[in-house]
Every structure is written in structure tokens, then in C-alpha cells.
Amino acid sequence: MLMNIQTCAFCAYSLKQPVTGDYCRYACHGAAMQTLSSGEPHYQRCWAGLLTVNVAAAPRGVYRGGVESGGFYAEGEADEIREIIAARLKAVPHVNPAPFMARIGSLRELSASALRGLGLLLLENSFSEGINSSRTVQKQHERYERQRQIAEAYATLQGREMSPPDVLGDTYQLVSHLHRGDRDGAMQFISGYLAKLLLVSRWNLTRLRAHVRVLMAVITSQDILEGMDWTAATSRELLAMARIEKADNVEVICSEVAELVLAHFGRLDADAQRGVRLSDRVLAWLQGHFHEPATLREAARAVGASVSAIAHRLPAETGKPYGRLRLELRIAQAKRLLAETDMGISEIAETCGFSDQSHFTRCFRAEVNLTPGRFRALLDPGTAVLEASPPPGNRAKNV
């Protein structure tokens, strides 16, 4: 939890007290976990009844804590908030209310619109400072929105007598949306249809998988009919189905179906941008996936090209093969984490996509001529580090 003690004397004092400090930190972490799942700022009232806004601190999607801005009360509730704080302090054991009450004057009145703006500012700053990845947060927010749409559709359908899905009629509606390039219509249909499947299957995962398989086949068929390579289209469907088979909850299953629909429209967008070089498309995909296995075959499926096309075009357009580009992205991210965080070496290795710490150390030393630990130590101006001379024939590379 990050704090600027000049912002609010009341909150600063609360954080320094053993009991209320724990209340503050617990509330901050709980709210930050909400932002991690929703991909948007979380607004709430703290233990003292004050308005706060929180965002998670999760570089590369790994939760590290929360960033909170608080010490506010709504317009017109200055007197009421004083009474609320006094009443709640009485319920806190072993706490003298007087120092808290003396600092109430540091609290600020804030409108609802200003609080929303502050939340968006916190989120944007977390991107610019490297605390969060805008791509990761956006993807999580989209997933959260889809889950909310399905939940809303489910609530609407509850209480109705549901008949078995009309495979021909329902899939025709989906094909119609896909054929017209109607992304919003397709996603709205998917949300409603998945809600219907949940009701009909009664949340039974085996039945839900069986229904979903039909949808997946329809999307794949439409991809092929619109020009996608047969092998790439069917391989993508098989990978999605494999993940669905392993899924232990309905959220993952629903998300996989939605992702396949979005991938269909993503391919159409790529086709509409044929002027963009293949290497640029591969690099754009790698930027968001280098921390995963991110194989050449996966990259080919993602950008709608063949493995051989990428293998030939990347060296021609960038001067580097696919594996080299992926490694450079991983090493660059590892350097940032070594410099800016206190993450352990093994955790950085996992976060950046290396198979284990030993693999990471070998690759890092080959690129930088330093071990990760020595690289980090060199960043501390108060630490002297002696590095062994490189083996004969190897040139030392700049850090």
C-alpha cells in the first residue's frame, strides 16, 4: 500500500496505529484484488466511512499490492462523517479517539465525478509508471465485462421454462453476425446463448462442454470459409477445446468461447490492414505474450500466417529470427524487474517466460555478460562487484 503522508493527516495517523493501520491495509488489499479481477478502479468506503479509490499493483499480472487514494467524503456530508468516525472509533479496542478527531480537518470533500476521475488517473499513472500493463488490464476488463453480460443475461432468463437449444436456429444467428462482421452483435448473442446453456445444462460442466463444442465448430467453419488456412483454424479450435476440457469452472469455458469469437474478428481486422508488415504483427503479438511459451507455431496461429512465412520473413524484415526477438523481449523485461522491483531471481525467471532459474541465468549471462544477481547489485551505487572475465572469444556486452 503506497501512501503520501502529506495528502491526509487523518489517514497517515490511522496507518501508523497498530489496529487501525491493519484495518486500512486490509481494506486496501481487498479493494486491490477487486481491481485485479475487474480491470477497473475500485471505489469503496473504508473502515472509517471515508471514500477511497484503489487500483492493483500487478506488473505482468502478478499481484504485488494496491495503490489507494482516500481521505474523502461526499459533498454535503461533513457533519455526518464526523459522527460516523466518532462512532466507529468507539468500537475499536485500545484506541484513543482524540488524536483521530483532531485530524478530521485534513479530510477533503469530493464530488462523485471527481472521485471517478481520480480513479481513472490512478489507473493511467499505473500504466505510465510501469506498475501495470495496459494490455493486461484491458484484457482482464474485457473478460470481466463479458462475465457480467453473461450474468445479466442469466438473471433475465432465470425463472423461465427453458427448452433445449435450437442448434440450427441459434447457430444461424451466430453465422449471420460473423458474416456481417458485426462484432457487438456476435458478442451480445454469445453472452445470451451461454447464459441459456448454463440454465439448460444446470451448470453441469460435461453438458456445457458438449453444447460449446457446436459453437466452436461453427466459428471455425466460418473462419475457413472466409479464407483462413484450414490447419491454422482447426488447430486453434483444438487448442481452445483442450483448455475447455481441462477447465474446472464455467467462467473459463465461457471465456474460451468468447475469445474464439474475438479472434475471428481480430483476423478480419488483420486482413483489413494488409499494409502492415508481417514482422510488425508478430512483434505486436510477442509484446503481449513473450512471458508465455510463445512458440513460433502459436505466433503463426495468432497472426494468421504460416510458420514458414514467419520463419523466412522475420530475418528479412528485422534481421533477427523469431527466437532471438522473443529472447530480447524477455531479457529487456528481466532487466526492468531486476532494476525496479525486489522480486526474487526465480520469480523473475518465471514471470519473463524462462523455463527455470538456471535457464534464465544462462541466457541472461550470455546476453549481458553478468548474472542476474550481479546485474542487480551493480545498480546499487554503494555496492562494489567484481565480475569474472568473459571466456576467450566472447566480447563483453554493454549493460
N, C-alpha and C positions, 0 to 999 in steps of 0.2 A: 504494500500500500504506500503510495507516494503522497507526501504532504508538504505544502508550503506554509510554514508557520506564520507568515505574515498575512495570510488570507483571512483567517478566522481564529481569534484568540480562544473562543469557546471550544472549537474543535481541537485546537492544538493542546489545550489544557486537558480535554477529555482523553485524548490519545495517550497522554503521559501518566494517567491514573491507571492502576492495575486492573480494576474491574471494568470501568467504562471504556478503557482502551481495548480490552478484549471484545466488548460489545461492538465497538467501531470496526475493528478488524474483521470480526465475524460477518458483520453486515456487508462490508466492502467485498470480501471474498465471495459471499453468496451472490451478490449482485453481479460481480465479475463473471461468475460461472454462467449466469443467465445471458450475459452478452456473448459469451463464448458459444453458446448454443443457438442464439438468435442472430448473431452478426449485426446487432444494432445496440446503441446505448441503452442502458437500463436505468429507469427513474424509480425512486422509491423514497420512503421516509425512514430515517434512521431510528435508533432506539430512543432518541430524544424528541422524535416527531419532526425533525428538520428535513427539508428536501435535499436530496443528493442525486447526482448522476454519475454513473460508473461505466467504464469500459474495461475489458480484459487486457492484460499484457500477455500476449501469446505469440512470440516470434516463431515463425514456421508452424503455427498451430499448436505449439507446446505451451501449456498454461504455466505462467510464471507469477501471477498475482493480478492485482487490479489497480486501476488509477481512478481516483474518486475526487469529485469537486462537490463540496457540500457547505453546510452552514447557512442555508437559505430558508426562508419561509414565504408562503404565498402572500399575494397582495391583500392587505386588509386584515391579516391575522396576527399582527404584532402582539396585542394583548393576550390573545388566545394561546399563542405559542409559549408565552411566559408561564401561563398557568399549566400548560401541558408539561413543560420541562420541570417545573417545581413538583408536580405530582409524581412524575416518573423518577425523579431523584430520591424522593422519599422511599420509593420501593427498592432502591439499590442499597444493598447492605454495606456498612462500613464506609460510607461516603458522606462528606460534609457538603451540603448543598450550597453553602455561602459562596465559595470561590467560583462555582459554576454560574450562579445567578449574577455575580459581579461582572461576568464576561458576556452576558447576553447582548450587551450593546454592540458587540462586534459582528453580530449576525446581520445578514442583509436580506431585504425584501426583494423578491424576484418574480417577474411575471411568468406565466406558463410558456409563452413563446420564447422568452429569453432563456429559460431553462432548456427548452428543446434545442435552441441554437447552441447553447453551451455543450450539450451532449454531442452534437454533430462536430463541433470544433474539437472536442477531446478526441473523437474518433479520427478525424482528419489529421490531427497532430500525431496520433499514434502511428499513422502511416508514414508521415514525413520524417519522423524520428526513428523509424525502423523498428518500433515496438511491435507493430502488427503488419501483416502483409495485406494490402488492399484486395488482392486477388483471392486470398484465402478467406478473408472476412466476407467478401461479396458472394463467394460460392456458398459459404455457410448460411448467409442471409437468404439466398435464393432457396436453399434446401428448407430452411425454416418456414419461408413463405409458402412453399409447396405443401409442407406438412400442415400448416394452418388452413390452407384451402381445402385439403382433404378432410380435416377435422370439421370444418364448417359444413362441407357437403354431407358428411356423415351425420352431423347433428340434424340437418334438414331432412334426411331420409329416415332417421330413426322413428319408429312408431308406425311406419308404413309397412304394408304387406309386400314383401319383395318377391318377385318372380325370378327364375333363373336367367342369367344374362342371355340376351339375344345376340349370339355370336355374329351372325351375318349382318344384322341391322346395326349393331354397335360398332363393329369394325369398319363398316361402310362409312360411318360418321367420321371415324379417325382418318381413314384414307382420304376423305373429302378435304379435311383440314390440311393434311400433309400435301396433297396435290395442289392446293391453292397457295401453299406457303404461308398458311395462317397460323403463326406460332402461338399467339394468345388463345385462339380458339382451340388449338390442339391441347394446350396445357390445361385449359379450363375443362375440356372433355375428359382428359386423363384424371384430373382431380375428382370429378364427379363419378367417373367409371370405377376408379379404385375404391372410392367410398362405398359404392354399390357392391363391389366384390368383397369388401370386408364384411358387409352385412350378410351377404349370401353365404359366404364361407364361414361365417361366425368366428372370425379371427383364427381359423384353423390354417396353419402355415402350409400344409400339404395341398389343401384345396386352393388356397390363394396362388401358390406357385403354378398349379395346373391352369388356372384361368389366365395368369400373367403370361404364360408361355405363348398363348394365342396372340396376345398383343405384341409381344416381341417379334413373332414371325411376321406379323403384318407390317411392322415398321421396317424390318429387314427387307421384305419383298419390295416395299416402296423405294427404299434406297437403291436396290438393284435396278428396278425399272427406270429410275431417274439417272442411271449412269454410273453408279458406284461399282467398283470391282467386286465380283462375286465373292472371291476369297476373303477380301477385307471385310465385306458386310457380314458374311456368315461367321467369320472369326470373332468379330466384335460382339455379335449376338451370343456366341458360345461362351465368351468370357463373362458377359453380363449374367448369363444363366448360371455359370459356375459360382459366381458371387451370390446369386439368389439362393442356390442350393445350400450354401454354407450359412446363409443369414439365419439368425436366431430371433429376429423380431420383424414385425410388419413394416417398420419405418425404413429399414434397409431395402426391403423388397420394393416398396413404393418408390423409393428414391432411385433405384436402378432403372425402373421403367421410365421415370421422368427424365433421367439422364440420357437414355437412349433416344427419346424424342428430341431433346435439346441437341444431341449430337447430329441428328438428321438435319435440323435447321442450321447447325453450325457448318455442316458440309456444304449446304446450299450457299451460305454466306461466303465460304471459301471459294466456291465456284464463281460467285459474283465478283470476286476480287482476283481474277486470274493474272492481273498485272503484278501481283505481289510475288516476289521470288520464293521458290520452294524453301531455300535456306532460311528466309525470314520467317516463314510459317513454322518450320521446325524449331528455330531458336525461340520463337514466341511460346511454343508448347513446352520446350525444355525449361524455360524460365519458371514455369509453374510446376514442373514435375521432376526436376533433376534430383530432388531428395528422395524420390521413389526409385524402384529398379530401372524405370525409364529405358527399356530396351529399344533397339532400333525398330523391331517389329511393332512395338506399341506406338512409337512415334509415327510410323508409316500409317497405321490404322487411324491415328488421331488426325492427321493432316490429309488423309485421303490419297496417299501416294504409295507406290510400291517400294519395297525395301531396296531393290536395286537402283531405283531412281534417286533415292536419298543418298545411297552409298556413292553414286557417281557425281551427283550434283553438288553435294556439300563441299568436297575438296575443291571443285571447280569454282564455286561461288565464294567460299570463305578461306580456302587454303588449308582447311583442317577437316579431318574425318569426324564422324559423329561422336565416337568415344572420347576424342580429345576435347570437343566442345562441352560435352557433359562433365568431364573431369574438371575443366577450368571453372565451370559454374559452381561445382561442389567445393573446390578449393577456395574460390572467392568468398563463398558463404561461410566456410570454416574460418577463414581469416577474420571476417566480421564478428563471428561469435566468440572467437578467442580474444579479440580486442575489446569487445563491448559487453561481454557477459562473464559470469563466473561459472558457467556450465562446465561440467567435467569433460575430459577428453573423450571418454567412451560415449557420453551422451551427444556430444557434438558429432562424433563419427556416425551415430545412428541418425541424427537429425539431418545430416547432409547427404545421406544415401550410401555411405560406405558399409560394407558387409560386417565389419567389426573394427575394434580399435587398432588392431595390428595392421589391417589393410589400410586404414586411414593414415596411420603413421608412415607406412612405406610410401604411399602416394604423396603425402604432404612433403616428406623429406626429398623425394625425387624432384618435386616442383620448386620448393623453396630453399632446399639445402639446409633446413633446420627441422628438428622435431616440433610437433605442435606445442609441447611444453616449453621448449626453449624460445620458440617464436613469441609465446605469450610473455615469458619472462623478459625478453628484450624490450617489450613495450613499457615495462616499468623502469623509469629513468633511474631509480635507486638500486637497480639490480645489475650486477656485472655477470655476464655469461660468456664462457669460452666454448666455442663450437669446434669440433674436430675438423681437420682439413678434409676437403672432399676427396674421394678416391681418385687416383690418377685417371686422367682422361675426361673427368667431369668438370665443368665450369661452374663456379658459384653463381647462383642466380640472385637477382635483386629481390629483397623482401617487399 
